[in-house]
Amino acid sequence: MLLLLAACTAPDKEDPVVLAFPEGFRWGAASAAHQIEGGNTNNNWYQFETLPAFADKVAEPSGDAVGGYTRYEDDADLLVGLGADVYRLSIEWSRVEPSRDTWDEAEWAHYRAVLEALRARGIEPMVTLHHFTEPIWVQDLSALDCEGGPTDANLCGWTNPDVPAEFAEFSAEAAARFGDLVDEWTTFNEPGGYLLSGYLGGLFPPGEFNLTASAIQANVIPVAEGLADGHVAAYAAVKAADTVDADGDGQPARVGFTNSIQWIVPVDADSPDDVAAAERMQTLYGYMFPDAVISGLLDRDLDGVPEEAHPEWANTVDSLGYQYYFRLFVKARPGFPPLDAVPCDPSVLEIIGLALDDVGCPEPDPDDVTTMDNENYSPGLGLLATALAERYPGVPLRVTEAGLATDTGQRRAESIVRELVGLKAAMDAGAPVDGYIHWSLTDNFEWARGFTPHFGLYSVDRDTMERSSTLGAEVFTTIIADNGLRQSVLDTYGSGEHLSPEE
């Protein structure tokens, strides 16, 4: 491995950089507060992990997570070791505002120290303001019926117009306090994932199932509207509050959100019904929220065509982050909620008591199945860059998450290299992608799956909280140093029809 690193960090006519990324391309890694910090007891995920009503929802509680709250200097040093120039992290809303309209100055000071540690090392922070967690007072999971109506201790969730306003207040406070350190702001992490996992599939807080057309209209679409209102209000708040150009590029605040989007394809590409079903699924999963806050359109009836105009939401995205993990096949199935379509995802089908064979879904190749039980498909990262560029012309793109759940360093390295090959091809064809941020810097708490899935460039011993470099980190370091892929890296990690076996 040391020989490979040496070869990849010095000029070598026998081993040239054959896929060079543009000058100024951003390289980094990502994390989220609740997943790494530990001790987050004031938010909805703490309730989801610990309340008896949700005992079957989460594999294990987050507890101390991976000690990121106290090890932020160590983790900043890991970024320096990678050669990264950007770190995507989140501020835990429930720490700095544990009760409505009450700031915790010690917690604000903590996050300032985190951001200063990054800046001192030459790393630009990209701050996410809502990464799947919110204070209990936003929606108390122990009182989901909200009997008696909203109170300061329980605003009853995103359908209450007070919640978008409160989120904007928090966002403005963060921007005012940290504008001298932060120019890159993300309002929401994966609002579509938050919506579908929490309000359709019951996998995230508040654990609701709404799988009929009437239930979706009554209980899901109003939450989507509240999230869009929250993004728009936070966008304006950050723009107004952050007036300091921290990195000297002439723009004090660039504000966007990150969009979870997978490569969704029909089971039978020659079947018009399957093709239409896949398009409906992609609209709901990957396009609903960006359509709203970029184009000002809402697909209320989920027919795949956004038709309801919301000009008050439009053009509130300076940069669109997108996050890719797997390929998903979709099969048309009349009457199957909510889209007359079946996602060929074993975990989704299990919820409703079906298996892949029951609905005509193909079995994924076991060589490409990750430890999250989905299918790694490396070309998807670049294919989605092209699709997003075509749907949202003029909007800058950045890969804000891409990674692989695996216990095998070789597989992680192969995934990084192969995804970057596809991404570079899309960029060469015109996709305006300005950076690649890997998920994740370290192993962490992977929400309902607990600590079993490992996404980290650095593994974590949860007894000691010590971080250890993986082969993925070492190969990624060579790529960053070269701002591209050398022939030896492509030969070693970029060839082969399938990933190497899971150890």
C-alpha positions as CSV (number, residue, x, y, z in Angstrom):
1,M,0.0,0.0,0.0
2,L,2.8,2.4,0.8
3,L,4.3,1.7,-2.6
4,L,1.0,2.6,-4.2
5,L,0.8,5.8,-2.3
6,A,4.3,6.8,-3.2
7,A,3.6,6.1,-6.9
8,C,0.4,8.2,-6.8
9,T,1.8,11.3,-5.2
10,A,4.8,11.9,-7.4
11,P,5.0,12.7,-11.2
12,D,5.5,9.5,-13.1
13,K,5.5,9.3,-16.9
14,E,4.8,5.5,-16.6
15,D,1.8,6.1,-14.5
16,P,0.0,9.3,-15.7
17,V,-3.2,10.9,-14.4
18,V,-5.6,9.7,-17.1
19,L,-8.8,11.2,-15.7
20,A,-8.0,14.7,-14.4
21,F,-10.7,16.8,-12.6
22,P,-10.9,20.5,-13.2
23,E,-8.7,22.9,-11.2
24,G,-10.6,24.0,-8.1
25,F,-12.7,20.8,-7.9
26,R,-13.7,20.3,-4.3
27,W,-12.9,17.0,-2.4
28,G,-14.2,16.1,1.0
29,A,-16.0,13.9,3.4
30,A,-19.3,14.1,5.4
31,S,-20.9,13.4,8.7
32,A,-24.0,14.3,10.6
33,A,-24.3,15.4,14.3
34,H,-26.6,12.7,15.6
35,Q,-24.7,9.9,13.8
36,I,-21.3,10.7,15.3
37,E,-21.6,12.9,18.4
38,G,-23.4,10.8,21.0
39,G,-25.5,12.0,23.8
40,N,-28.2,13.7,21.7
41,T,-31.1,13.4,24.1
42,N,-33.3,16.4,23.1
43,N,-34.3,15.3,19.6
44,N,-36.8,13.2,17.9
45,W,-34.3,10.4,17.1
46,Y,-33.5,9.9,20.7
47,Q,-37.2,9.4,21.3
48,F,-37.5,7.1,18.3
49,E,-34.6,5.0,19.7
50,T,-35.9,4.8,23.3
51,L,-39.7,5.1,23.6
52,P,-41.4,1.7,24.0
53,A,-43.9,2.6,21.2
54,F,-41.1,2.4,18.7
55,A,-39.2,-0.6,20.2
56,D,-39.2,-2.5,16.9
57,K,-38.0,0.4,14.8
58,V,-34.3,0.7,15.5
59,A,-31.7,-2.0,15.8
60,E,-30.0,-0.3,18.7
61,P,-29.8,3.1,20.3
62,S,-27.1,5.7,19.3
63,G,-25.8,6.1,22.8
64,D,-22.3,7.6,22.6
65,A,-22.3,7.1,18.8
66,V,-18.6,7.3,17.8
67,G,-17.5,10.0,20.2
68,G,-17.5,12.8,17.6
69,Y,-18.6,15.5,20.0
70,T,-15.3,15.5,21.8
71,R,-13.0,14.1,19.0
72,Y,-13.7,16.9,16.5
73,E,-10.0,18.0,16.5
74,D,-9.0,14.4,15.8
75,D,-11.5,14.1,13.0
76,A,-10.4,17.4,11.5
77,D,-6.9,16.0,11.4
78,L,-8.2,13.0,9.5
79,L,-9.5,15.4,6.9
80,V,-6.1,17.0,6.7
81,G,-4.6,13.5,6.2
82,L,-6.9,12.9,3.3
83,G,-6.0,16.2,1.7
84,A,-9.7,17.2,1.8
85,D,-10.6,20.9,1.4
86,V,-14.3,20.7,2.5
87,Y,-16.1,18.9,5.3
88,R,-19.8,18.6,5.3
89,L,-21.2,18.5,8.9
90,S,-24.4,19.4,10.7
91,I,-25.3,21.6,13.7
92,E,-27.6,19.8,16.0
93,W,-30.6,22.1,16.3
94,S,-31.8,20.4,19.5
95,R,-28.5,21.1,21.3
96,V,-28.5,24.9,20.6
97,E,-32.2,25.3,21.1
98,P,-33.3,22.6,23.6
99,S,-36.5,24.4,24.3
100,R,-38.4,26.9,22.1
101,D,-36.7,30.3,21.9
102,T,-34.0,29.4,24.4
103,W,-30.4,29.4,23.2
104,D,-27.8,27.2,24.9
105,E,-24.7,29.4,24.7
106,A,-22.3,26.6,25.7
107,E,-23.5,24.5,22.7
108,W,-23.2,27.5,20.3
109,A,-19.6,27.9,21.6
110,H,-19.0,24.2,21.0
111,Y,-20.0,24.4,17.4
112,R,-17.9,27.5,16.9
113,A,-14.9,25.6,18.2
114,V,-15.6,22.8,15.7
115,L,-15.8,25.3,12.8
116,E,-12.7,27.1,13.9
117,A,-10.8,23.8,14.1
118,L,-11.7,23.2,10.5
119,R,-10.8,26.7,9.3
120,A,-7.5,26.6,11.2
121,R,-6.6,23.5,9.1
122,G,-7.6,25.1,5.8
123,I,-10.8,23.1,5.5
124,E,-14.0,24.8,4.4
125,P,-17.1,23.7,6.5
126,M,-20.3,23.0,4.6
127,V,-23.0,23.2,7.3
128,T,-26.2,21.3,7.2
129,L,-29.0,22.8,9.4
130,H,-31.4,19.8,9.5
131,H,-30.0,16.3,9.1
132,F,-33.0,14.2,9.9
133,T,-33.2,15.4,13.5
134,E,-35.2,18.2,15.2
135,P,-35.9,19.2,18.8
136,I,-38.6,17.3,20.7
137,W,-40.5,20.5,21.0
138,V,-41.0,20.5,17.2
139,Q,-42.8,17.2,17.4
140,D,-43.0,15.2,20.6
141,L,-43.2,11.5,19.6
142,S,-44.7,10.7,23.0
143,A,-47.8,12.8,22.1
144,L,-48.3,12.3,18.4
145,D,-52.0,12.8,18.6
146,C,-51.4,16.4,19.7
147,E,-54.5,16.3,21.8
148,G,-55.4,19.8,22.8
149,G,-53.3,21.4,19.9
150,P,-49.8,22.8,19.6
151,T,-47.9,24.2,22.6
152,D,-44.5,25.6,23.1
153,A,-43.4,22.1,24.3
154,N,-44.9,20.4,21.2
155,L,-45.6,22.2,18.0
156,C,-47.0,19.0,16.4
157,G,-44.7,18.9,13.4
158,W,-44.2,20.5,10.0
159,T,-47.9,21.0,9.2
160,N,-47.9,23.7,11.8
161,P,-46.8,27.0,10.1
162,D,-44.9,27.9,13.3
163,V,-42.3,25.2,12.6
164,P,-41.0,26.5,9.3
165,A,-40.7,29.9,11.0
166,E,-38.9,28.4,14.0
167,F,-36.5,26.6,11.6
168,A,-35.8,29.9,9.9
169,E,-35.1,31.6,13.2
170,F,-32.6,28.9,14.1
171,S,-31.0,29.1,10.6
172,A,-30.7,32.9,10.9
173,E,-29.0,32.6,14.3
174,A,-26.5,30.0,13.0
175,A,-25.7,32.2,10.0
176,A,-25.3,35.3,12.1
177,R,-23.0,33.6,14.6
178,F,-20.9,31.6,12.1
179,G,-21.0,33.7,8.9
180,D,-17.4,34.6,9.4
181,L,-16.5,30.9,9.2
182,V,-19.1,29.4,6.9
183,D,-20.1,30.3,3.3
184,E,-21.7,26.9,2.3
185,W,-25.1,26.3,3.9
186,T,-27.5,23.3,3.4
187,T,-31.0,23.7,4.8
188,F,-32.2,20.1,4.7
189,N,-30.5,16.8,4.2
190,E,-32.6,14.6,2.0
191,P,-36.1,16.1,2.6
192,G,-37.5,13.5,0.3
193,G,-35.9,10.7,2.3
194,Y,-37.2,12.3,5.5
195,L,-40.7,12.4,4.1
196,L,-40.8,8.9,2.6
197,S,-39.1,7.2,5.5
198,G,-41.0,9.0,8.2
199,Y,-44.4,9.4,6.7
200,L,-44.8,6.5,4.1
201,G,-42.7,3.6,5.2
202,G,-42.6,4.2,9.0
203,L,-38.8,3.7,9.2
204,F,-37.9,7.1,10.6
205,P,-39.7,9.4,13.0
206,P,-42.6,9.8,13.4
207,G,-43.0,6.2,12.1
208,E,-46.1,6.7,10.1
209,F,-47.5,4.4,7.4
210,N,-49.6,6.3,4.7
211,L,-49.8,4.0,1.8
212,T,-53.2,4.8,0.3
213,A,-53.9,7.7,-2.0
214,S,-56.2,9.4,0.5
215,A,-53.8,9.0,3.4
216,I,-51.0,10.5,1.3
217,Q,-53.1,13.5,0.4
218,A,-54.1,13.9,4.0
219,N,-50.9,13.2,5.8
220,V,-47.9,13.3,3.5
221,I,-48.3,16.1,1.0
222,P,-49.0,18.7,3.8
223,V,-45.7,17.7,5.4
224,A,-43.9,18.1,2.1
225,E,-45.4,21.6,1.8
226,G,-44.2,22.4,5.3
227,L,-40.7,21.3,4.5
228,A,-40.7,23.5,1.3
229,D,-41.9,26.4,3.4
230,G,-39.1,25.7,5.8
231,H,-36.5,25.6,3.1
232,V,-37.6,28.8,1.6
233,A,-37.8,30.6,4.9
234,A,-34.4,29.3,5.9
235,Y,-32.9,30.3,2.5
236,A,-34.0,33.9,3.0
237,A,-32.9,33.9,6.6
238,V,-29.4,32.7,6.0
239,K,-28.9,35.1,3.0
240,A,-29.9,38.0,5.2
241,A,-27.9,37.0,8.3
242,D,-24.6,35.8,6.7
243,T,-23.0,38.9,5.3
244,V,-19.4,37.9,5.7
245,D,-17.4,36.4,2.8
246,A,-15.4,33.8,4.8
247,D,-13.5,32.4,1.9
248,G,-13.0,35.5,-0.2
249,D,-14.8,34.3,-3.3
250,G,-17.2,37.3,-3.4
251,Q,-20.2,35.4,-2.2
252,P,-21.0,35.5,1.6
253,A,-23.5,32.6,1.5
254,R,-24.3,29.9,-0.9
255,V,-27.5,28.1,0.2
256,G,-29.0,24.9,-1.1
257,F,-30.2,21.5,0.1
258,T,-29.1,17.9,-0.5
259,N,-31.3,15.6,-2.5
260,S,-31.3,11.8,-2.1
261,I,-31.8,10.4,-5.6
262,Q,-31.1,6.8,-6.8
263,W,-30.8,5.4,-10.3
264,I,-34.4,4.1,-10.7
265,V,-35.1,1.9,-13.8
266,P,-38.0,-0.2,-15.0
267,V,-37.8,-4.0,-14.6
268,D,-38.7,-4.3,-18.3
269,A,-37.4,-1.4,-20.4
270,D,-39.7,-2.6,-23.2
271,S,-42.8,-2.3,-21.1
272,P,-44.5,1.1,-21.3
273,D,-46.2,0.3,-18.0
274,D,-42.9,-0.4,-16.2
275,V,-41.2,2.6,-17.8
276,A,-44.1,4.9,-16.6
277,A,-44.0,3.3,-13.1
278,A,-40.3,4.0,-12.8
279,E,-40.8,7.6,-13.9
280,R,-43.5,8.1,-11.3
281,M,-41.2,6.6,-8.6
282,Q,-38.3,8.8,-9.6
283,T,-40.5,11.9,-9.5
284,L,-41.7,11.1,-6.0
285,Y,-38.3,9.9,-4.7
286,G,-35.8,12.2,-6.4
287,Y,-37.6,15.1,-8.1
288,M,-40.5,16.2,-5.9
289,F,-38.6,18.5,-3.6
290,P,-36.2,20.0,-6.1
291,D,-39.1,20.6,-8.5
292,A,-40.7,22.5,-5.7
293,V,-37.9,24.8,-4.6
294,I,-36.1,25.2,-8.0
295,S,-39.1,25.3,-10.4
296,G,-41.9,26.2,-8.0
297,L,-44.0,23.2,-9.0
298,L,-45.6,20.5,-6.9
299,D,-46.7,17.0,-8.1
300,R,-49.6,16.9,-5.7
301,D,-51.4,13.9,-7.3
302,L,-48.1,11.9,-7.8
303,D,-48.7,11.1,-11.4
304,G,-45.2,12.0,-12.4
305,V,-46.0,15.4,-13.8
306,P,-45.6,18.4,-11.4
307,E,-48.6,20.7,-12.1
308,E,-49.4,22.8,-9.1
309,A,-47.6,26.2,-9.2
310,H,-45.9,27.7,-6.2
311,P,-43.9,30.7,-7.4
312,E,-43.2,31.6,-3.7
313,W,-40.9,28.5,-3.5
314,A,-39.1,28.9,-6.8
315,N,-35.4,29.8,-7.4
316,T,-34.3,29.3,-3.7
317,V,-31.4,27.0,-4.5
318,D,-27.9,28.3,-5.2
319,S,-26.4,24.9,-5.4
320,L,-28.0,21.4,-5.5
321,G,-26.3,18.7,-3.6
322,Y,-27.2,15.2,-4.7
323,Q,-26.6,11.9,-2.8
324,Y,-26.4,8.5,-4.5
325,Y,-26.1,5.0,-3.2
326,F,-27.9,2.3,-5.3
327,R,-29.9,1.2,-8.3
328,L,-33.5,0.4,-7.8
329,F,-35.7,-1.6,-10.2
330,V,-39.4,-0.7,-10.4
331,K,-42.3,-2.9,-11.6
332,A,-45.7,-1.7,-12.6
333,R,-48.5,-3.2,-10.4
334,P,-52.0,-1.7,-10.6
335,G,-53.5,-1.0,-7.2
336,F,-50.2,-1.2,-5.4
337,P,-49.9,1.9,-3.2
338,P,-49.0,4.6,-3.6
339,L,-48.0,4.8,-7.3
340,D,-49.3,1.6,-9.0
341,A,-45.7,0.6,-8.8
342,V,-43.5,-1.8,-6.8
343,P,-40.0,-0.8,-5.7
344,C,-37.8,-3.9,-5.9
345,D,-36.3,-3.2,-2.5
346,P,-36.4,-6.3,-0.2
347,S,-36.6,-4.1,3.0
348,V,-39.6,-2.1,1.6
349,L,-41.4,-5.2,0.4
350,E,-40.9,-6.9,3.8
351,I,-42.9,-4.2,5.4
352,I,-46.0,-5.3,3.5
353,G,-45.2,-9.0,3.6
354,L,-43.9,-9.6,0.1
355,A,-40.8,-10.9,-1.5
356,L,-39.1,-10.1,-4.8
357,D,-40.5,-13.2,-6.5
358,D,-44.0,-12.3,-5.5
359,V,-44.0,-9.2,-7.7
360,G,-41.8,-10.1,-10.5
361,C,-38.7,-8.3,-9.4
362,P,-35.2,-9.5,-10.4
363,E,-32.8,-10.8,-7.8
364,P,-29.8,-8.5,-7.5
365,D,-26.4,-9.9,-8.3
366,P,-25.0,-11.0,-4.9
367,D,-21.5,-9.8,-5.9
368,D,-22.9,-6.2,-5.9
369,V,-25.2,-6.3,-2.8
370,T,-24.0,-4.1,0.0
371,T,-24.4,-4.7,3.7
372,M,-27.4,-2.4,3.5
373,D,-29.0,-5.0,1.2
374,N,-29.1,-2.8,-1.9
375,E,-27.3,-3.0,-5.2
376,N,-24.2,-1.0,-5.8
377,Y,-24.3,0.3,-9.4
378,S,-21.3,2.6,-10.0
379,P,-22.5,4.2,-13.2
380,G,-25.5,5.7,-11.4
381,L,-23.5,8.6,-10.0
382,G,-22.6,10.0,-13.4
383,L,-25.9,9.1,-15.0
384,L,-27.8,11.1,-12.3
385,A,-25.5,14.1,-12.8
386,T,-26.5,14.2,-16.4
387,A,-30.2,13.7,-15.5
388,L,-30.2,16.5,-12.9
389,A,-28.3,18.9,-15.2
390,E,-30.9,18.4,-17.9
391,R,-33.9,18.8,-15.6
392,Y,-32.5,21.8,-13.7
393,P,-30.4,23.8,-16.3
394,G,-28.2,26.4,-14.8
395,V,-28.2,25.0,-11.2
396,P,-24.7,24.1,-10.0
397,L,-24.4,20.5,-8.7
398,R,-22.2,18.9,-6.1
399,V,-22.0,15.3,-4.9
400,T,-22.7,15.7,-1.2
401,E,-22.9,12.0,-0.4
402,A,-21.8,8.8,-2.1
403,G,-20.5,5.7,-0.5
404,L,-20.8,2.0,0.2
405,A,-21.8,0.0,3.2
406,T,-19.1,-2.7,3.4
407,D,-16.7,-4.3,5.8
408,T,-14.1,-4.7,3.0
409,G,-11.7,-1.9,2.1
410,Q,-11.2,-3.2,-1.4
411,R,-14.9,-2.9,-2.2
412,R,-15.0,0.7,-0.9
413,A,-11.9,1.7,-3.0
414,E,-13.5,0.1,-6.1
415,S,-16.8,1.9,-5.5
416,I,-15.1,5.3,-5.2
417,V,-12.9,4.8,-8.3
418,R,-15.7,3.5,-10.5
419,E,-18.2,6.1,-9.4
420,L,-15.7,8.9,-10.2
421,V,-15.1,7.4,-13.6
422,G,-18.8,7.9,-14.4
423,L,-18.9,11.3,-12.8
424,K,-16.0,12.6,-14.8
425,A,-17.7,11.4,-18.0
426,A,-20.9,13.3,-17.1
427,M,-18.8,16.4,-16.3
428,D,-17.0,16.1,-19.7
429,A,-20.5,16.0,-21.3
430,G,-21.5,19.3,-19.5
431,A,-22.9,18.4,-16.1
432,P,-21.9,21.3,-13.8
433,V,-20.5,19.3,-10.9
434,D,-18.0,21.3,-8.7
435,G,-17.1,18.7,-6.0
436,Y,-17.3,15.2,-4.6
437,I,-18.0,14.7,-0.8
438,H,-17.7,11.1,0.3
439,W,-20.1,9.5,2.9
440,S,-18.7,9.1,5.4
441,L,-15.6,10.3,7.1
442,T,-15.9,7.7,9.9
443,D,-18.2,4.8,10.7
444,N,-21.3,6.0,12.5
445,F,-24.8,5.3,13.7
446,E,-26.7,4.4,10.6
447,W,-30.1,5.4,11.8
448,A,-32.6,2.5,12.1
449,R,-29.8,0.0,11.1
450,G,-27.7,0.9,14.1
451,F,-23.9,0.5,14.0
452,T,-23.7,-2.6,11.8
453,P,-23.4,-0.9,8.4
454,H,-19.9,0.6,7.9
455,F,-19.6,3.6,5.6
456,G,-16.5,5.1,7.0
457,L,-13.2,6.0,5.2
458,Y,-12.0,5.5,8.8
459,S,-13.3,2.6,10.9
460,V,-14.1,3.1,14.5
461,D,-13.4,0.8,17.5
462,R,-16.5,1.7,19.6
463,D,-14.8,0.4,22.8
464,T,-12.0,2.9,22.5
465,M,-13.4,5.3,19.8
466,E,-10.1,5.0,18.0
467,R,-10.1,5.7,14.3
468,S,-8.2,3.5,11.8
469,S,-7.6,4.2,8.1
470,T,-9.2,1.9,5.6
471,L,-8.0,1.1,2.1
472,G,-10.8,3.4,0.9
473,A,-9.2,6.3,2.7
474,E,-5.7,5.5,1.3
475,V,-6.9,5.3,-2.3
476,F,-9.1,8.4,-1.8
477,T,-6.0,10.3,-0.6
478,T,-4.1,9.5,-3.7
479,I,-7.1,10.7,-5.9
480,I,-7.3,14.0,-4.0
481,A,-3.5,14.5,-4.2
482,D,-3.7,14.0,-8.0
483,N,-7.0,15.8,-8.5
484,G,-7.8,12.8,-10.6
485,L,-7.3,9.1,-11.4
486,R,-3.9,7.6,-12.3
487,Q,-3.6,4.6,-14.6
488,S,-2.5,2.4,-11.8
489,V,-5.5,3.3,-9.7
490,L,-7.8,2.6,-12.6
491,D,-6.1,-0.7,-13.3
492,T,-6.2,-1.8,-9.6
493,Y,-9.7,-0.6,-8.6
494,G,-11.6,0.4,-11.7
495,S,-11.7,-2.8,-13.7
496,G,-14.0,-5.8,-13.4
497,E,-17.7,-6.4,-13.9
498,H,-18.5,-6.7,-10.2
499,L,-17.1,-5.6,-6.9
500,S,-14.7,-7.8,-5.1
501,P,-16.3,-10.2,-2.6
502,E,-17.3,-9.1,0.8
503,E,-14.9,-10.4,3.4
